[in-house]
Structures are given as structure tokens and as C-alpha cells.
Amino acid sequence: MFKGIGILEFQKKFFDNEACFEYLVDYKWSNGFRCTRCGCTESLKGKTRFHKRCKECKYDESVTANTLFHDTKMPILKAFHMLFRLSAKKKGMSTTELACEVGVEQKTAWLFKRKVQVAMKQEEMLNGNVDVDETVLGFHTDRAHCGRNLEIRKALMIGAEILPDGRTGSIRLQDIKDFKANTLQSAIENMVEPLASIRSDEYKSYKTLQIRGMNIKLENSQKGQAFLEIHRQIMQFKNWLIGIHHKWSRQHLHAYADEYVFRFNRRNCRGRIFHSLIERMIGASPHPYPKLKSLCA
């Protein structure tokens, strides 16, 4: 397993396409082969050492087949360089920067990064003491006061574990369609363990959830002073989104949120983050452009 966040160490480990394929082979088939077509567990020698041929149906499977690397429109070495920059760099990179550094078209970098963001999908549930809050992300507009008008803005909900010393543990981000009680309840149930102790401000929708019996404690926000940590996390995400990507679209907000949370929740084990991403890329099914488009819809 590759551990490291230094570019020289990375280049020493992955110096050509074959080194990258070898790394994928060591992970994908480390526990044995299983044919994705017939389920057979016995294999023969494939057409290259990066293929395995099923003994029963004779299907010749590549190490990248049926993974997020499937049908990648560039050399695998360039794909690895993108993965390294998106995982090891503390703030990630925009597709324009990726394209320039790796030497591909911006559209190619964009498509591959969207596949990587699929692998970064949020899965961990929050536990312990959890603060939740909602916010809006704005777009350029001529209107001076648009408030929470979701016709020109996008709503986002954040949950953050608050540790005993006041610091933030793991976080979750989820885009929401409105601020109604049913919407917030669905988002909270998707992000937070049922036995967690939830805290939020006295917004009317949270009062409705409390009446319904949800385990949520409401406190006066005191103009944000009572929820400093979660407000800090909201501002950090907004600054990252604008600072790194400059422009972003409503339909891809969930992908940006997944990318941000994946790195943030692994900030204390950055040496393993590249391998964690490889694991997820291998474990996920292929996502061609039409499938990615349907996710945004």
C-alpha cells in the first residue's frame, strides 16, 4: 500500500503505466479472482499480465474493467497523477489546473474528476454530539437582497461532530431543496446516527421536528456565538468552493460536497488517503458520461 503525500515519493513509486497497472492488480485480485460475468473463481492467463481469463466463460477481464477506471480516455499514469493531486493536496485542484499539470484537455480532466467524486461519495454517519445547521450558497445577481430565495441560490445542510474539547470531528454536507421540516428531517436522518445527540438553533422547522419527537436540542443562536464551530465549517466550505473552483453549477453541488468531505474527514491520515481513493475507484461500478448526467438530474 502506498503511503505518502510527497510528489517525489509518488513519482518514484509510479513511474510508468505498468507500475500503475501492477498496483491495481495487487489490490483488485489480492483475495482471488471472481468473474464478473459468470461468478467463476478460477482463472487462466489473460492476453497480458494485467488481464485474467475466466476458466468457464473465457471472458478476458482487464484490471480496470467494471471499475471507475473503465474506459478512461487517457493513459493510466495520468489518471494516477490526477488521483494523487485530488487526494494528497490539502485543498484539491480545479479541472483547469489538473488539465494543465497532467497534460490533457480540460473536458477530459472534468469527466475523470467527476468519476473520482463518485468514489468520494459520503458514507460515514455522524455520531456523538452533532450540531446541524443550514445555509445558502449564492450566485451572481443584480438583486441586492435575495436572502433565502432558492430560485437564485442553493440550499445546503451541514452536520458536524463536536468533540469534548470543542474541536470538530467528522462532518457531512448535503444539498437540500428547501428549508421545510420534512426536508431537514430527511437530511438529518441521512447524515446522523439515530442515537446521536443533535443540537441546532431555534429555526421554526427544527421546532417542528422537536414536536415530532426527534432527539434534537434547540438553543438560541446568539447571532452565531452559540454555534461558532459549525459556522466556521460553513465558511471554510464556501471559501474552498469559490477559491478553488471559482465557478460551480447547482446540479454538481453534491459532487463538490462529497469531494470536500472526503478530504476533510481524512485530514489526520493523509498518508493513506491516496490508497483509500484507489480502493473506492476499484470497488465502484463504471460511470460513463450518460450515467453521471443522470445523477445530476
C-alpha positions as CSV (number, residue, x, y, z in Angstrom):
1,M,0.0,0.0,0.0
2,F,1.4,3.4,-1.0
3,K,1.7,5.8,1.9
4,G,2.8,9.3,1.3
5,I,1.8,12.8,0.2
6,G,5.1,13.9,-1.4
7,I,5.3,14.2,-5.2
8,L,8.9,12.8,-5.4
9,E,7.9,9.7,-3.4
10,F,4.8,9.3,-5.7
11,Q,6.9,9.6,-8.9
12,K,9.4,7.1,-7.6
13,K,6.6,4.6,-6.9
14,F,4.5,5.2,-10.1
15,F,7.0,5.9,-12.9
16,D,5.1,4.4,-15.8
17,N,1.8,2.9,-16.9
18,E,2.9,-0.7,-16.0
19,A,3.7,0.3,-12.4
20,C,0.2,1.7,-12.1
21,F,-1.4,-1.4,-13.5
22,E,0.7,-3.6,-11.2
23,Y,-0.6,-1.6,-8.2
24,L,-4.2,-2.2,-9.3
25,V,-3.6,-5.9,-9.9
26,D,-2.2,-6.3,-6.4
27,Y,-5.3,-4.7,-4.9
28,K,-8.1,-6.0,-7.2
29,W,-7.1,-9.6,-7.2
30,S,-5.3,-9.8,-3.9
31,N,-8.0,-12.1,-2.4
32,G,-8.5,-14.1,-5.6
33,F,-10.3,-13.8,-8.9
34,R,-14.1,-13.8,-9.4
35,C,-15.5,-13.5,-12.9
36,T,-18.0,-10.6,-13.1
37,R,-20.0,-12.4,-15.8
38,C,-20.5,-16.0,-14.5
39,G,-19.1,-15.8,-11.0
40,C,-16.4,-18.4,-11.5
41,T,-13.4,-18.2,-9.2
42,E,-10.8,-19.9,-11.4
43,S,-8.8,-18.1,-13.9
44,L,-6.3,-18.7,-16.7
45,K,-3.6,-16.5,-18.1
46,G,-5.0,-13.5,-19.9
47,K,-3.8,-11.7,-23.0
48,T,-1.5,-9.6,-20.8
49,R,-0.4,-9.9,-17.2
50,F,-2.9,-7.2,-16.4
51,H,-5.8,-9.5,-17.6
52,K,-7.3,-12.7,-16.2
53,R,-9.3,-15.1,-18.3
54,C,-12.3,-16.9,-16.7
55,K,-11.9,-20.7,-16.9
56,E,-15.6,-21.2,-17.5
57,C,-16.8,-18.5,-19.9
58,K,-13.4,-17.4,-21.2
59,Y,-14.1,-13.8,-20.5
60,D,-10.8,-11.8,-20.6
61,E,-11.1,-9.3,-17.9
62,S,-8.8,-6.3,-17.6
63,V,-7.8,-5.0,-14.2
64,T,-9.7,-1.7,-14.9
65,A,-12.9,-3.4,-16.2
66,N,-16.0,-2.9,-14.1
67,T,-14.4,-0.1,-12.1
68,L,-14.4,3.6,-12.2
69,F,-11.2,3.3,-14.3
70,H,-13.2,1.6,-17.0
71,D,-12.9,3.3,-20.5
72,T,-10.6,6.1,-19.2
73,K,-9.7,8.3,-22.1
74,M,-6.0,8.8,-21.2
75,P,-3.0,6.7,-20.0
76,I,-3.4,5.2,-16.6
77,L,-0.3,7.1,-15.4
78,K,-2.0,10.4,-16.0
79,A,-5.1,9.1,-14.2
80,F,-3.0,8.2,-11.2
81,H,-1.4,11.7,-11.2
82,M,-4.9,13.2,-11.1
83,L,-5.9,11.0,-8.2
84,F,-2.8,11.9,-6.3
85,R,-3.4,15.6,-6.7
86,L,-7.0,15.4,-5.8
87,S,-6.3,13.3,-2.7
88,A,-2.9,14.4,-1.3
89,K,-3.3,18.1,-1.9
90,K,-5.0,19.6,1.1
91,K,-7.5,21.6,-1.0
92,G,-7.6,19.6,-4.1
93,M,-7.5,21.2,-7.6
94,S,-9.8,22.6,-10.3
95,T,-10.1,20.7,-13.5
96,T,-8.4,23.6,-15.4
97,E,-5.3,23.2,-13.1
98,L,-5.4,19.4,-13.4
99,A,-5.6,19.6,-17.2
100,C,-2.5,21.9,-17.3
101,E,-0.4,19.9,-14.9
102,V,-1.2,16.4,-16.3
103,G,-1.3,17.4,-20.0
104,V,-4.9,16.6,-21.1
105,E,-7.9,18.5,-22.3
106,Q,-10.0,20.3,-19.7
107,K,-13.1,18.2,-20.7
108,T,-11.1,15.0,-20.1
109,A,-10.0,16.2,-16.7
110,W,-13.5,17.2,-15.8
111,L,-15.0,13.9,-16.8
112,F,-12.4,11.9,-14.8
113,K,-12.7,14.2,-11.8
114,R,-16.5,13.6,-11.8
115,K,-15.8,9.9,-11.6
116,V,-13.4,10.5,-8.7
117,Q,-16.1,12.5,-6.9
118,V,-18.4,9.5,-7.3
119,A,-15.7,7.4,-5.4
120,M,-15.6,10.2,-2.8
121,K,-19.3,9.9,-2.0
122,Q,-20.1,10.5,1.6
123,E,-20.9,7.3,3.6
124,E,-19.8,7.8,7.2
125,M,-22.7,8.6,9.6
126,L,-22.1,11.3,12.3
127,N,-22.2,10.2,15.9
128,G,-21.9,11.6,19.4
129,N,-22.7,15.3,19.8
130,V,-23.7,16.7,16.5
131,D,-24.5,20.3,15.5
132,V,-26.6,20.8,12.4
133,D,-27.4,24.0,10.5
134,E,-28.4,25.1,7.1
135,T,-27.1,27.8,4.8
136,V,-27.4,29.1,1.3
137,L,-24.8,29.5,-1.4
138,G,-25.2,32.5,-3.7
139,F,-24.8,33.2,-7.4
140,H,-24.1,36.4,-9.1
141,T,-27.2,38.5,-9.2
142,D,-28.2,42.1,-9.7
143,R,-30.6,41.9,-6.7
144,A,-29.2,43.5,-3.6
145,H,-31.2,41.5,-1.1
146,C,-32.1,38.0,-2.2
147,G,-32.0,36.3,1.3
148,R,-33.0,32.7,1.1
149,N,-34.6,32.9,-2.3
150,L,-33.8,29.5,-3.7
151,E,-34.7,30.5,-7.2
152,I,-31.2,32.1,-7.5
153,R,-29.5,30.4,-4.6
154,K,-28.8,26.8,-3.5
155,A,-29.6,25.4,0.0
156,L,-27.1,23.3,1.8
157,M,-27.2,21.5,5.2
158,I,-24.2,20.7,7.3
159,G,-23.7,18.4,10.2
160,A,-20.6,18.4,12.4
161,E,-19.4,16.2,15.3
162,I,-18.4,18.4,18.2
163,L,-15.6,16.8,20.2
164,P,-15.4,17.2,24.0
165,D,-12.6,19.8,23.6
166,G,-14.8,21.9,21.3
167,R,-13.0,20.9,18.0
168,T,-14.7,19.4,15.0
169,G,-14.6,15.7,14.3
170,S,-16.2,14.4,11.1
171,I,-18.6,16.5,9.0
172,R,-21.3,15.8,6.4
173,L,-22.7,18.1,3.7
174,Q,-25.9,17.7,1.8
175,D,-27.7,19.9,-0.7
176,I,-31.4,20.3,0.1
177,K,-34.3,21.7,-2.0
178,D,-35.8,23.9,0.7
179,F,-35.9,24.5,4.5
180,K,-39.1,22.8,5.3
181,A,-39.3,20.4,8.3
182,N,-39.7,17.2,6.1
183,T,-36.7,18.2,4.0
184,L,-34.5,18.8,7.1
185,Q,-35.6,15.7,8.8
186,S,-34.7,13.6,5.7
187,A,-31.3,15.2,5.5
188,I,-30.6,14.7,9.2
189,E,-31.6,11.0,9.1
190,N,-29.3,10.6,6.1
191,M,-26.3,12.2,7.9
192,V,-26.7,11.4,11.6
193,E,-26.9,8.2,13.6
194,P,-30.3,7.7,15.4
195,L,-28.7,7.7,18.8
196,A,-26.6,10.9,18.3
197,S,-27.3,14.0,20.4
198,I,-28.3,16.7,17.9
199,R,-28.2,20.4,18.6
200,S,-29.4,23.3,16.4
201,D,-30.8,26.8,16.5
202,E,-34.4,27.8,17.1
203,Y,-35.4,27.9,13.4
204,K,-39.1,27.1,13.1
205,S,-38.5,23.8,11.1
206,Y,-36.4,22.4,13.9
207,K,-39.1,23.3,16.4
208,T,-41.5,21.2,14.3
209,L,-39.0,18.3,14.4
210,Q,-38.7,18.5,18.1
211,I,-42.5,18.4,18.4
212,R,-42.5,15.3,16.3
213,G,-40.2,13.6,18.8
214,M,-36.8,13.9,17.2
215,N,-33.9,13.9,19.6
216,I,-32.8,17.5,18.9
217,K,-31.9,20.2,21.4
218,L,-32.6,23.8,20.4
219,E,-30.6,26.8,21.6
220,N,-30.7,30.5,20.8
221,S,-28.0,31.2,18.2
222,Q,-27.0,34.4,19.9
223,K,-26.1,35.8,16.4
224,G,-23.9,32.8,15.8
225,Q,-21.9,32.9,19.0
226,A,-23.5,29.7,20.3
227,F,-22.6,27.7,17.2
228,L,-19.1,29.1,16.3
229,E,-17.6,25.8,15.2
230,I,-20.3,24.8,12.7
231,H,-20.4,28.3,11.3
232,R,-16.7,28.1,10.9
233,Q,-17.1,24.9,8.9
234,I,-19.7,26.6,6.7
235,M,-17.4,29.5,5.9
236,Q,-14.5,27.2,5.1
237,F,-16.5,25.2,2.6
238,K,-17.8,28.3,0.9
239,N,-14.3,29.8,0.7
240,W,-13.0,26.5,-0.7
241,L,-15.7,26.3,-3.3
242,I,-15.1,29.8,-4.6
243,G,-11.3,29.8,-4.1
244,I,-10.5,26.6,-5.8
245,H,-13.3,26.2,-8.4
246,H,-14.3,29.9,-9.0
247,K,-17.4,28.8,-10.9
248,W,-19.8,26.0,-10.0
249,S,-23.2,24.8,-11.0
250,R,-26.2,23.9,-9.0
251,Q,-26.5,20.4,-10.4
252,H,-23.0,19.5,-9.4
253,L,-23.1,20.9,-5.8
254,H,-23.5,17.3,-4.3
255,A,-20.2,16.3,-6.1
256,Y,-18.3,19.2,-4.7
257,A,-19.6,18.5,-1.2
258,D,-18.5,14.8,-1.5
259,E,-15.0,15.9,-2.6
260,Y,-14.7,18.4,0.3
261,V,-15.9,16.0,3.0
262,F,-13.8,13.1,1.8
263,R,-10.6,15.0,2.3
264,F,-11.7,16.9,5.4
265,N,-12.7,13.7,7.3
266,R,-9.3,12.1,6.4
267,R,-7.2,15.1,7.3
268,N,-5.5,13.2,10.1
269,C,-4.5,10.3,8.0
270,R,-3.4,12.0,4.8
271,G,-0.7,9.4,4.1
272,R,-3.3,6.8,3.4
273,I,-5.8,8.9,1.5
274,F,-4.5,8.0,-1.9
275,H,-4.8,4.3,-1.3
276,S,-8.3,4.8,0.2
277,L,-9.3,6.5,-3.0
278,I,-7.9,3.7,-5.2
279,E,-9.9,1.2,-3.1
280,R,-13.1,3.1,-3.8
281,M,-12.3,3.5,-7.5
282,I,-11.8,-0.3,-7.8
283,G,-14.9,-1.1,-5.7
284,A,-17.3,1.1,-7.7
285,S,-19.1,0.3,-10.9
286,P,-18.3,2.2,-14.2
287,H,-19.8,5.6,-14.6
288,P,-19.9,6.7,-18.2
289,Y,-21.0,10.3,-19.0
290,P,-24.7,9.4,-19.5
291,K,-24.8,7.9,-16.0
292,L,-23.1,10.9,-14.5
293,K,-25.6,13.2,-16.3
294,S,-28.5,11.2,-14.8
295,L,-27.1,11.6,-11.3
296,C,-27.1,15.3,-11.7
297,A,-30.7,15.3,-13.0
